[in-house]
Amino acid sequence: MGVDFDEYGNPADGQARRYGWLGSKQRSGDDLGLLTLMGVRLYNPATGRFLSVDSIPGGTDNPYAYVLNPTDQFDLSGLCNDRTTACIMLVLTTSEPYPTGFISWLRRRGGDARFAMTKAGMRAMRVNGDHCSKSPDTGWAWNFKNACDTHDLLRFFRMGGAARIAVDGLFLSDMSSDCKGRSFINRKTCQSTAHAYWAAIAANSLRQYYGVPG
């Protein structure tokens, strides 16, 4: 017979279970009392809090917090959720698992995503997107395809403000990483092109008052 859980993971009968809450995600509760092992941290469903602080500085407003909306979100890694600037940056720049609904959102738009090592480090990137849209993705002195494919993923998170500013800044940083190691003349051209691309993005963000990108 199935056991009901509330949105924070409390079993209806108050009995600990080895597995069960979050369905197929099967977070372990074996020998943990009513605690649940969420990736790198223990989670207490009675309080809706982790028992140790988030290892990612600024990952949440409260370093012990779970998620803001446990009905629609979950934090399986114990590191972050998809509602903070720090988490958006973590997903884009490491191999942190994609948030709930991320891949299905991309596929509805005819795309997909992958993690790959770039000159700037590990990046999540859109696959089958339009890269740098109307601007050339590559030139004789630059290749900004990866930077554009990462920046495109901001739309999923539906967040503006500090998150949008941070990802715009990451876009410039990633393009600048492509310029490093090029010859002096090519590097100058690459850098000026990178700043031109970033200026166009920044101007668009400003026109939209750093709101949620369309």
Backbone as CSV, one residue per row, in Angstrom:
resi,resn,N_x,N_y,N_z,CA_x,CA_y,CA_z,C_x,C_y,C_z
1,MET,0.842,-1.192,0.000,0.000,0.000,0.000,0.876,1.240,0.000
2,GLY,0.539,2.219,-0.808,1.322,3.421,-0.911,1.223,4.288,0.328
3,VAL,2.232,5.098,0.541,2.261,6.012,1.678,2.209,7.432,1.150
4,ASP,1.331,8.248,1.711,1.225,9.640,1.291,2.251,10.490,2.013
5,PHE,2.770,11.477,1.296,3.708,12.427,1.856,3.191,13.827,1.577
6,ASP,3.491,14.774,2.464,3.151,16.155,2.149,4.239,16.746,1.265
7,GLU,4.084,18.038,0.887,5.009,18.628,-0.072,6.433,18.757,0.447
8,TYR,6.608,18.688,1.785,7.951,18.779,2.339,8.585,17.405,2.580
9,GLY,7.788,16.315,2.368,8.334,14.978,2.515,7.986,14.274,3.804
10,ASN,7.045,14.790,4.575,6.643,14.136,5.810,5.667,13.001,5.498
11,PRO,5.965,11.738,5.920,5.032,10.639,5.679,3.772,10.807,6.514
12,ALA,2.639,10.475,5.928,1.362,10.686,6.607,1.261,9.894,7.904
13,ASP,1.875,8.693,7.941,1.776,7.869,9.142,2.915,8.123,10.130
14,GLY,3.827,9.050,9.782,4.912,9.396,10.696,6.023,8.381,10.782
15,GLN,5.987,7.331,9.946,6.996,6.284,9.980,8.075,6.538,8.928
16,ALA,9.325,6.304,9.309,10.437,6.492,8.375,10.376,5.434,7.270
17,ARG,10.795,5.792,6.067,10.849,4.876,4.935,12.241,4.909,4.317
18,ARG,12.691,3.748,3.814,13.998,3.728,3.168,13.978,4.585,1.911
19,TYR,12.937,4.415,1.087,12.744,5.221,-0.105,11.259,5.559,-0.191
20,GLY,10.911,6.499,-1.032,9.499,6.745,-1.244,9.178,8.161,-1.652
21,TRP,9.603,9.134,-0.890,9.246,10.518,-1.203,9.925,10.972,-2.492
22,LEU,9.239,11.786,-3.270,9.686,12.277,-4.574,9.676,11.184,-5.642
23,GLY,8.913,10.121,-5.355,8.672,9.098,-6.377,9.939,8.497,-6.942
24,SER,10.108,8.619,-8.268,11.233,7.957,-8.935,12.577,8.529,-8.543
25,LYS,12.588,9.697,-7.898,13.861,10.293,-7.486,14.481,9.499,-6.341
26,GLN,13.635,8.842,-5.514,14.056,7.925,-4.464,15.218,8.452,-3.633
27,ARG,14.952,9.508,-2.905,15.953,9.974,-1.955,16.018,9.023,-0.770
28,SER,17.205,8.704,-0.306,17.387,7.693,0.725,17.010,8.212,2.110
29,GLY,16.269,7.375,2.858,15.980,7.664,4.257,16.406,6.509,5.132
30,ASP,17.175,5.577,4.578,17.571,4.369,5.288,18.411,4.699,6.516
31,ASP,17.963,4.229,7.689,18.693,4.402,8.949,18.913,5.865,9.303
32,LEU,18.044,6.753,8.797,18.211,8.176,9.084,17.049,8.736,9.895
33,GLY,16.251,7.831,10.505,15.078,8.307,11.215,14.099,8.897,10.225
34,LEU,13.650,10.108,10.475,12.758,10.794,9.541,13.520,11.782,8.672
35,LEU,14.828,11.685,8.645,15.654,12.545,7.804,15.790,11.930,6.411
36,THR,16.111,12.774,5.435,16.285,12.320,4.042,17.633,12.799,3.532
37,LEU,18.377,11.908,2.886,19.660,12.283,2.313,19.426,12.906,0.946
38,MET,19.725,14.213,0.822,19.549,14.945,-0.435,20.928,15.301,-0.979
39,GLY,21.505,14.409,-1.777,22.829,14.690,-2.334,23.876,14.761,-1.242
40,VAL,24.406,15.953,-0.987,25.496,16.102,-0.035,25.037,16.523,1.351
41,ARG,23.721,16.717,1.535,23.236,17.194,2.841,22.032,16.394,3.323
42,LEU,21.858,16.341,4.654,20.680,15.739,5.245,19.572,16.779,5.332
43,TYR,18.356,16.336,5.023,17.193,17.214,5.002,16.173,16.740,6.021
44,ASN,15.587,17.681,6.773,14.569,17.373,7.767,13.207,17.845,7.245
45,PRO,12.331,16.924,6.813,11.034,17.341,6.269,10.130,17.995,7.306
46,ALA,10.363,17.741,8.599,9.531,18.336,9.635,9.707,19.846,9.703
47,THR,10.925,20.318,9.416,11.207,21.758,9.464,11.336,22.376,8.081
48,GLY,11.443,21.521,7.028,11.671,22.056,5.689,13.036,22.695,5.551
49,ARG,14.028,22.177,6.287,15.369,22.753,6.293,16.414,21.647,6.207
50,PHE,17.577,21.994,5.629,18.735,21.120,5.689,19.379,21.247,7.072
51,LEU,20.165,20.255,7.438,20.820,20.274,8.750,22.192,20.932,8.717
52,SER,22.682,21.236,7.538,23.967,21.925,7.409,23.827,23.026,6.370
53,VAL,24.765,23.951,6.380,24.643,25.110,5.495,24.956,24.743,4.052
54,ASP,24.436,25.529,3.138,24.691,25.378,1.712,26.167,25.623,1.439
55,SER,26.806,24.691,0.729,28.237,24.857,0.427,28.484,25.869,-0.672
56,ILE,27.392,26.320,-1.335,27.516,27.346,-2.366,27.146,28.687,-1.761
57,PRO,28.127,29.585,-1.522,27.807,30.882,-0.920,26.747,31.617,-1.718
58,GLY,25.681,32.042,-1.025,24.606,32.760,-1.697,23.666,31.869,-2.478
59,GLY,23.777,30.540,-2.325,22.917,29.628,-3.069,21.448,29.836,-2.771
60,THR,21.155,30.218,-1.525,19.790,30.580,-1.143,19.880,31.731,-0.157
61,ASP,18.749,32.413,0.063,18.733,33.503,1.029,19.036,32.997,2.434
62,ASN,18.571,31.789,2.755,18.846,31.134,4.030,19.698,29.910,3.736
63,PRO,20.907,29.804,4.296,21.808,28.703,3.939,21.296,27.319,4.334
64,TYR,20.239,27.255,5.183,19.646,25.971,5.553,18.368,25.682,4.770
65,ALA,17.946,26.609,3.902,16.646,26.508,3.249,16.593,25.362,2.250
66,TYR,15.375,24.854,2.037,15.136,23.824,1.019,14.780,24.535,-0.281
67,VAL,13.527,24.668,-0.645,13.118,25.428,-1.824,11.977,26.355,-1.438
68,LEU,11.735,27.382,-2.249,10.696,28.354,-1.941,9.302,27.781,-2.160
69,ASN,9.153,26.904,-3.155,7.850,26.347,-3.485,7.969,24.833,-3.605
70,PRO,7.815,24.092,-2.491,8.041,22.638,-2.533,7.013,21.869,-3.341
71,THR,5.906,22.503,-3.727,4.915,21.828,-4.561,5.443,21.643,-5.975
72,ASP,6.160,22.650,-6.488,6.630,22.623,-7.876,8.134,22.452,-8.020
73,GLN,8.877,22.527,-6.908,10.340,22.471,-6.977,10.879,21.439,-5.999
74,PHE,12.100,20.972,-6.260,12.819,20.191,-5.268,14.305,20.420,-5.449
75,ASP,15.068,20.105,-4.417,16.511,20.326,-4.412,17.172,18.989,-4.129
76,LEU,17.411,18.187,-5.168,17.921,16.838,-4.996,19.395,16.792,-4.642
77,SER,20.149,17.815,-5.034,21.587,17.800,-4.806,21.957,18.316,-3.434
78,GLY,21.053,19.069,-2.799,21.379,19.701,-1.523,22.254,20.915,-1.696
79,LEU,22.444,21.377,-2.933,23.327,22.506,-3.183,22.575,23.795,-3.481
80,CYS,21.495,23.733,-4.238,20.801,24.960,-4.594,19.450,24.632,-5.188
81,ASN,18.666,25.652,-5.500,17.444,25.446,-6.255,17.453,26.439,-7.408
82,ASP,16.432,26.404,-8.251,16.486,27.203,-9.476,15.871,28.591,-9.332
83,ARG,15.804,29.117,-8.099,15.172,30.407,-7.895,16.140,31.470,-7.384
84,THR,17.431,31.222,-7.478,18.407,32.205,-7.009,19.452,32.467,-8.094
85,THR,20.042,33.646,-8.027,21.113,33.985,-8.969,22.269,33.004,-8.856
86,ALA,22.649,32.666,-7.613,23.782,31.755,-7.405,23.515,30.398,-8.034
87,CYS,22.266,29.915,-7.949,21.951,28.613,-8.522,21.992,28.653,-10.048
88,ILE,21.473,29.716,-10.632,21.526,29.864,-12.087,22.973,29.805,-12.559
89,MET,23.853,30.521,-11.886,25.260,30.514,-12.264,25.877,29.136,-12.060
90,LEU,25.448,28.434,-11.008,25.992,27.102,-10.738,25.602,26.127,-11.842
91,VAL,24.341,26.165,-12.266,23.886,25.275,-13.330,24.609,25.590,-14.641
92,LEU,24.808,26.868,-14.928,25.432,27.254,-16.193,26.928,26.989,-16.236
93,THR,27.588,26.956,-15.082,29.052,26.900,-15.080,29.643,25.639,-14.457
94,THR,28.813,24.679,-14.070,29.310,23.397,-13.555,28.430,22.290,-14.124
95,SER,28.620,21.084,-13.637,27.763,19.974,-14.061,26.652,19.718,-13.061
96,GLU,26.248,20.754,-12.320,25.095,20.655,-11.419,23.880,20.162,-12.215
97,PRO,23.109,19.188,-11.688,21.942,18.680,-12.425,20.990,19.791,-12.839
98,TYR,20.412,19.634,-14.015,19.470,20.631,-14.509,18.232,20.675,-13.614
99,PRO,17.627,21.847,-13.442,16.409,21.963,-12.636,15.230,21.229,-13.269
100,THR,14.200,21.043,-12.466,12.985,20.379,-12.936,12.408,21.089,-14.155
101,GLY,12.111,20.321,-15.186,11.460,20.872,-16.377,12.387,21.516,-17.377
102,PHE,13.679,21.557,-17.078,14.636,22.273,-17.927,14.712,21.664,-19.331
103,ILE,14.945,20.355,-19.410,15.111,19.701,-20.708,13.804,19.721,-21.499
104,SER,12.668,19.461,-20.832,11.395,19.470,-21.555,11.086,20.857,-22.097
105,TRP,11.465,21.895,-21.356,11.273,23.276,-21.825,12.067,23.525,-23.100
106,LEU,13.321,23.073,-23.125,14.157,23.256,-24.304,13.623,22.469,-25.495
107,ARG,13.209,21.241,-25.243,12.759,20.385,-26.351,11.467,20.892,-26.968
108,ARG,10.632,21.533,-26.175,9.427,22.141,-26.743,9.786,23.252,-27.720
109,ARG,10.990,23.788,-27.576,11.466,24.861,-28.451,12.444,24.345,-29.496
110,GLY,12.480,23.034,-29.662,13.311,22.436,-30.689,14.783,22.369,-30.357
111,GLY,15.119,22.427,-29.086,16.525,22.391,-28.694,16.790,21.336,-27.638
112,ASP,18.009,21.301,-27.167,18.421,20.406,-26.093,19.565,21.100,-25.369
113,ALA,20.191,20.420,-24.423,21.303,21.032,-23.686,22.381,19.994,-23.417
114,ARG,23.577,20.464,-23.223,24.687,19.579,-22.887,25.692,20.351,-22.048
115,PHE,26.488,19.624,-21.285,27.624,20.208,-20.583,28.884,19.926,-21.398
116,ALA,29.773,20.891,-21.478,31.029,20.694,-22.196,32.098,21.594,-21.593
117,MET,33.336,21.155,-21.698,34.456,21.979,-21.236,34.823,22.966,-22.343
118,THR,34.868,24.242,-22.009,35.211,25.288,-22.961,36.469,26.001,-22.492
119,LYS,36.904,26.990,-23.249,38.062,27.779,-22.819,37.793,28.503,-21.500
120,ALA,36.514,28.743,-21.208,36.134,29.448,-19.980,35.878,28.491,-18.826
121,GLY,35.884,27.172,-19.082,35.571,26.187,-18.051,34.334,25.387,-18.434
122,MET,33.800,24.614,-17.481,32.612,23.814,-17.744,31.407,24.726,-17.962
123,ARG,30.641,24.435,-19.007,29.467,25.252,-19.313,28.294,24.365,-19.755
124,ALA,27.097,24.778,-19.336,25.873,24.234,-19.912,25.568,25.054,-21.146
125,MET,25.216,24.387,-22.244,24.993,25.102,-23.497,23.754,24.562,-24.201
126,ARG,23.058,25.443,-24.879,21.917,25.030,-25.679,22.409,24.347,-26.956
127,VAL,21.752,23.274,-27.323,22.053,22.547,-28.556,20.909,22.801,-29.539
128,ASN,21.253,22.999,-30.795,20.274,23.250,-31.862,19.598,24.614,-31.724
129,GLY,20.281,25.546,-31.077,19.758,26.904,-30.993,20.262,27.737,-32.154
130,ASP,20.039,29.047,-32.067,20.481,29.926,-33.156,21.806,30.611,-32.824
131,HIS,22.500,30.101,-31.800,23.805,30.611,-31.390,23.735,32.121,-31.118
132,CYS,24.410,32.921,-31.891,24.466,34.363,-31.628,23.406,35.140,-32.412
133,SER,22.326,34.455,-32.754,21.192,35.066,-33.463,21.649,35.713,-34.769
134,LYS,21.440,37.012,-34.909,21.745,37.689,-36.167,23.211,38.075,-36.309
135,SER,23.975,37.987,-35.230,25.409,38.321,-35.297,26.216,37.078,-35.676
136,PRO,27.330,37.255,-36.372,28.154,36.103,-36.753,28.654,35.340,-35.520
137,ASP,28.507,34.015,-35.521,28.973,33.198,-34.398,30.498,33.159,-34.341
138,THR,31.112,33.114,-35.520,32.562,32.995,-35.608,33.095,33.993,-36.637
139,GLY,34.364,34.279,-36.514,35.045,35.147,-37.466,36.503,34.758,-37.509
140,TRP,37.292,35.466,-38.284,38.700,35.095,-38.410,39.458,35.284,-37.100
141,ALA,38.903,36.065,-36.172,39.606,36.322,-34.914,38.796,35.930,-33.684
142,TRP,37.632,35.310,-33.830,36.822,34.957,-32.652,35.917,33.769,-32.950
143,ASN,35.475,33.132,-31.858,34.470,32.069,-31.922,33.621,32.177,-30.650
144,PHE,32.446,32.792,-30.769,31.589,33.058,-29.617,30.377,32.122,-29.558
145,LYS,30.434,31.037,-30.298,29.284,30.136,-30.366,28.937,29.581,-28.984
146,ASN,29.946,29.098,-28.234,29.681,28.534,-26.908,29.120,29.581,-25.956
147,ALA,29.687,30.772,-25.989,29.224,31.842,-25.098,27.761,32.179,-25.371
148,CYS,27.388,32.245,-26.641,25.998,32.545,-27.010,25.062,31.413,-26.616
149,ASP,25.516,30.157,-26.780,24.677,29.014,-26.450,24.416,28.931,-24.944
150,THR,25.379,29.355,-24.124,25.177,29.389,-22.676,24.239,30.526,-22.295
151,HIS,24.442,31.695,-22.865,23.606,32.856,-22.544,22.140,32.601,-22.900
152,ASP,21.887,31.822,-23.948,20.520,31.524,-24.385,19.703,30.828,-23.302
153,LEU,20.375,30.106,-22.397,19.659,29.314,-21.396,19.039,30.177,-20.300
154,LEU,19.412,31.448,-20.218,18.843,32.330,-19.193,17.324,32.377,-19.289
155,ARG,16.794,32.269,-20.498,15.341,32.404,-20.679,14.552,31.371,-19.891
156,PHE,15.134,30.182,-19.688,14.415,29.149,-18.954,14.074,29.602,-17.542
157,PHE,15.003,30.272,-16.878,14.851,30.554,-15.455,13.813,31.632,-15.164
158,ARG,13.396,32.376,-16.191,12.363,33.390,-16.035,12.682,34.347,-14.895
159,MET,13.932,34.787,-14.837,14.341,35.721,-13.803,15.099,36.883,-14.421
160,GLY,14.803,38.064,-13.962,15.521,39.250,-14.399,16.386,39.761,-13.258
161,GLY,16.546,41.071,-13.190,17.288,41.680,-12.098,18.729,41.212,-12.015
162,ALA,19.158,40.865,-10.779,20.548,40.463,-10.545,20.936,39.241,-11.357
163,ALA,19.985,38.300,-11.545,20.294,37.094,-12.312,20.606,37.439,-13.767
164,ARG,19.838,38.326,-14.335,20.068,38.709,-15.733,21.389,39.451,-15.871
165,ILE,21.687,40.339,-14.948,22.958,41.070,-14.973,24.128,40.095,-14.863
166,ALA,23.995,39.091,-13.973,25.074,38.125,-13.762,25.335,37.300,-15.020
167,VAL,24.269,36.845,-15.691,24.453,36.018,-16.893,24.957,36.861,-18.060
168,ASP,24.535,38.119,-18.133,25.104,39.021,-19.144,26.602,39.189,-18.917
169,GLY,26.997,39.308,-17.636,28.418,39.424,-17.313,29.185,38.158,-17.656
170,LEU,28.543,36.995,-17.425,29.175,35.721,-17.780,29.393,35.643,-19.287
171,PHE,28.449,36.166,-20.054,28.555,36.185,-21.513,29.820,36.930,-21.949
172,LEU,30.051,38.101,-21.374,31.258,38.866,-21.706,32.510,38.123,-21.268
173,SER,32.473,37.539,-20.078,33.632,36.803,-19.570,33.966,35.610,-20.460
174,ASP,32.940,34.889,-20.914,33.172,33.717,-21.768,33.741,34.124,-23.124
175,MET,33.238,35.221,-23.677,33.797,35.695,-24.943,35.245,36.131,-24.760
176,SER,35.519,36.793,-23.637,36.893,37.243,-23.366,37.838,36.056,-23.237
177,SER,37.334,34.948,-22.684,38.167,33.744,-22.561,38.568,33.219,-23.932
178,ASP,37.675,33.367,-24.908,38.010,32.937,-26.266,39.128,33.794,-26.853
179,CYS,39.199,35.041,-26.429,40.206,35.958,-26.987,41.609,35.684,-26.457
180,LYS,41.685,35.095,-25.258,42.990,34.830,-24.654,43.736,33.784,-25.480
181,GLY,45.022,33.956,-25.599,45.826,32.990,-26.334,45.898,33.246,-27.822
182,ARG,45.128,34.186,-28.322,45.216,34.540,-29.735,46.370,35.515,-29.950
183,SER,46.776,35.676,-31.188,47.862,36.616,-31.485,47.436,38.024,-31.096
184,PHE,48.381,38.919,-30.953,48.087,40.268,-30.476,47.029,40.953,-31.340
185,ILE,47.202,40.902,-32.653,46.253,41.575,-33.554,44.875,40.913,-33.472
186,ASN,44.864,39.586,-33.499,43.586,38.871,-33.415,42.912,39.086,-32.067
187,ARG,43.717,39.152,-31.018,43.151,39.349,-29.681,42.462,40.698,-29.570
188,LYS,43.068,41.725,-30.143,42.456,43.059,-30.116,41.121,43.055,-30.863
189,THR,41.103,42.421,-32.016,39.859,42.334,-32.792,38.806,41.534,-32.035
190,CYS,39.243,40.426,-31.452,38.345,39.567,-30.686,37.734,40.336,-29.516
191,GLN,38.569,41.075,-28.785,38.092,41.810,-27.613,37.117,42.918,-27.988
192,SER,37.402,43.618,-29.064,36.497,44.688,-29.475,35.160,44.116,-29.952
193,THR,35.212,42.955,-30.616,33.978,42.296,-31.052,33.180,41.800,-29.851
194,ALA,33.878,41.239,-28.863,33.211,40.759,-27.649,32.488,41.895,-26.935
195,HIS,33.137,43.035,-26.816,32.515,44.175,-26.136,31.338,44.723,-26.940
196,ALA,31.430,44.648,-28.257,30.310,45.085,-29.096,29.105,44.163,-28.913
197,TYR,29.346,42.847,-28.878,28.261,41.890,-28.660,27.648,42.092,-27.275
198,TRP,28.519,42.231,-26.272,28.022,42.410,-24.904,27.240,43.716,-24.773
199,ALA,27.722,44.789,-25.411,27.038,46.084,-25.341,25.622,45.979,-25.905
200,ALA,25.464,45.197,-26.970,24.133,45.018,-27.562,23.212,44.278,-26.595
201,ILE,23.751,43.246,-25.934,22.969,42.485,-24.951,22.623,43.363,-23.749
202,ALA,23.616,44.103,-23.256,23.402,44.957,-22.089,22.387,46.062,-22.375
203,ALA,22.448,46.612,-23.593,21.496,47.661,-23.976,20.080,47.107,-24.020
204,ASN,19.938,45.875,-24.505,18.621,45.255,-24.553,18.087,44.987,-23.152
205,SER,18.975,44.536,-22.261,18.566,44.310,-20.871,18.129,45.622,-20.223
206,LEU,18.869,46.685,-20.504,18.533,47.990,-19.940,17.186,48.482,-20.473
207,ARG,16.951,48.301,-21.778,15.668,48.716,-22.366,14.497,47.999,-21.703
208,GLN,14.746,46.776,-21.283,13.695,45.990,-20.636,13.744,46.130,-19.106
209,TYR,14.505,47.118,-18.648,14.639,47.401,-17.213,15.056,46.164,-16.424
210,TYR,15.913,45.352,-17.040,16.445,44.136,-16.436,15.326,43.205,-15.960
211,GLY,14.226,43.211,-16.690,13.113,42.323,-16.372,13.369,40.933,-16.907
212,VAL,12.368,40.074,-16.791,12.475,38.698,-17.275,12.604,38.719,-18.795
213,PRO,13.629,38.067,-19.366,13.791,38.074,-20.823,12.647,37.357,-21.509
214,GLY,12.263,37.857,-22.697,11.147,37.257,-23.412,11.536,35.992,-24.136
